[in-house]
Amino acid sequence: MGTRARLRRREEQRGIVGVGWYRPEQWERLLEISSDRDQLEGTYEEWLGNATRVFRYLKRQGFAVVKTEIALEDLLAWCAKRGLEVNGESRAKYIMEKTSHGGNELA
């Protein structure tokens, strides 16, 4: 099961699904710090299109979906504190934790 599916399943149990949201100026830095860079979209625009589709799909399925803003330096510190690489799994855990604590939700 993929990271996104695990995140969705965990959040469904709580009734909220968090979708990590990045700003355009963060994209190059995200690629720079991520160990799974080759699995991420090549451009912010590609990522935004995919993230928007996932967001809308989950809302249509009846989930309470929130856009959870990601501050990359906070993500780096969170990963370092836990001895984790920045990758899909750690980003999903960070988003889940931040969403479940009501942190910086956008919509």
RABELRA-V974997 format. One record per backbone hydrogen bond with DSSP energy under -1.0 kcal/mol. CO is the residue of the C=O (numbers start at 1). NH is the residue of the N-H. If there is no record, write none. Layout:
co->CO nh->NH
co->CO nh->NH
This chain:
co->2 nh->6
co->3 nh->7
co->4 nh->8
co->5 nh->9
co->6 nh->10
co->7 nh->11
co->8 nh->12
co->9 nh->13
co->11 nh->15
co->11 nh->16
co->17 nh->66
co->19 nh->68
co->21 nh->70
co->23 nh->26
co->24 nh->27
co->26 nh->30
co->27 nh->31
co->28 nh->32
co->29 nh->33
co->30 nh->34
co->34 nh->37
co->36 nh->39
co->37 nh->40
co->43 nh->47
co->44 nh->48
co->45 nh->49
co->46 nh->50
co->47 nh->51
co->48 nh->52
co->49 nh->53
co->50 nh->54
co->51 nh->55
co->52 nh->56
co->53 nh->57
co->54 nh->58
co->55 nh->59
co->56 nh->60
co->57 nh->61
co->58 nh->63
co->59 nh->62
co->64 nh->17
co->66 nh->19
co->67 nh->106
co->68 nh->21
co->71 nh->75
co->72 nh->76
co->73 nh->77
co->74 nh->78
co->75 nh->79
co->76 nh->80
co->77 nh->81
co->78 nh->82
co->79 nh->84
co->80 nh->83
co->86 nh->35
co->87 nh->91
co->88 nh->92
co->89 nh->93
co->90 nh->94
co->91 nh->95
co->92 nh->96
co->93 nh->97
co->94 nh->98
co->95 nh->99
co->96 nh->100
co->97 nh->101
co->98 nh->103
co->99 nh->102
co->104 nh->69
